[in-house]
Amino acid sequence: MTAAERAERAAKADTLCQEAYASVGAPDVGVALVAVGGYGREELAPYSDLDVVLVHDVGVEARAWAGEIWYPLWD
């Protein structure tokens, strides 16, 4: 698989993550869904995990919606 193909896979994963985040009604500020590992480097190989971290400010209560982000991505 070429570097361009891995980057294209990462771009498609970006879309999935953006859609999952947008669907839960999370805040627009104080929160970031961050890609790490091979995905973060835009080197997403076939059958790779989507390694993402949800980072939020202390004042942001994420408990109500954070879990809902993960379920669409697990499939």
C-alpha positions as CSV (number, residue, x, y, z in Angstrom):
1,M,0.0,0.0,0.0
2,T,1.4,3.4,-1.0
3,A,1.8,6.4,1.3
4,A,-0.9,8.2,-0.8
5,E,-3.3,5.3,-0.2
6,R,-2.7,5.3,3.5
7,A,-3.2,9.1,3.6
8,E,-6.5,8.7,1.7
9,R,-7.6,6.1,4.3
10,A,-6.8,8.5,7.1
11,A,-8.8,11.3,5.4
12,K,-11.8,8.9,5.2
13,A,-11.3,8.2,8.9
14,D,-11.3,11.9,9.6
15,T,-14.7,12.2,8.0
16,L,-16.0,9.3,10.2
17,C,-14.6,10.9,13.3
18,Q,-16.0,14.4,12.4
19,E,-19.5,12.9,11.8
20,A,-19.4,10.9,15.0
21,Y,-18.4,14.0,17.0
22,A,-21.0,16.3,15.3
23,S,-23.8,13.7,15.9
24,V,-23.5,13.9,19.8
25,G,-24.0,17.6,20.3
26,A,-20.6,18.1,22.0
27,P,-19.4,21.7,22.6
28,D,-17.6,23.6,19.8
29,V,-14.8,24.9,22.2
30,G,-12.8,23.3,25.0
31,V,-12.8,19.9,23.4
32,A,-10.6,18.1,20.8
33,L,-10.8,14.7,19.2
34,V,-7.2,14.0,18.4
35,A,-5.8,11.3,16.1
36,V,-2.7,9.6,17.3
37,G,-0.4,6.8,16.2
38,G,-0.4,5.7,12.6
39,Y,-3.8,7.4,12.0
40,G,-2.4,10.7,13.5
41,R,0.6,10.4,11.1
42,E,-1.8,9.8,8.2
43,E,-0.4,6.4,7.7
44,L,-3.5,4.4,8.3
45,A,-2.9,0.8,7.0
46,P,-5.6,-1.7,6.3
47,Y,-7.1,-3.3,9.4
48,S,-5.5,-0.6,11.6
49,D,-7.2,0.7,14.7
50,L,-8.4,4.3,14.8
51,D,-6.4,5.5,17.7
52,V,-8.1,8.7,19.0
53,V,-8.0,10.6,22.2
54,L,-10.7,12.9,23.5
55,V,-9.1,15.9,25.3
56,H,-11.2,18.5,27.1
57,D,-10.9,21.4,29.4
58,V,-11.5,20.8,33.1
59,G,-14.8,22.8,33.0
60,V,-16.2,20.7,30.1
61,E,-18.5,17.9,31.3
62,A,-18.0,15.1,28.7
63,R,-19.6,12.2,30.5
64,A,-23.0,12.8,29.0
65,W,-21.9,12.5,25.3
66,A,-18.3,11.2,25.2
67,G,-19.3,7.5,25.1
68,E,-21.6,8.2,22.2
69,I,-18.7,9.2,20.0
70,W,-17.0,5.8,20.3
71,Y,-19.9,3.5,19.3
72,P,-20.1,4.6,15.6
73,L,-16.3,4.3,15.3
74,W,-16.1,0.8,16.7
75,D,-18.0,-0.6,13.7
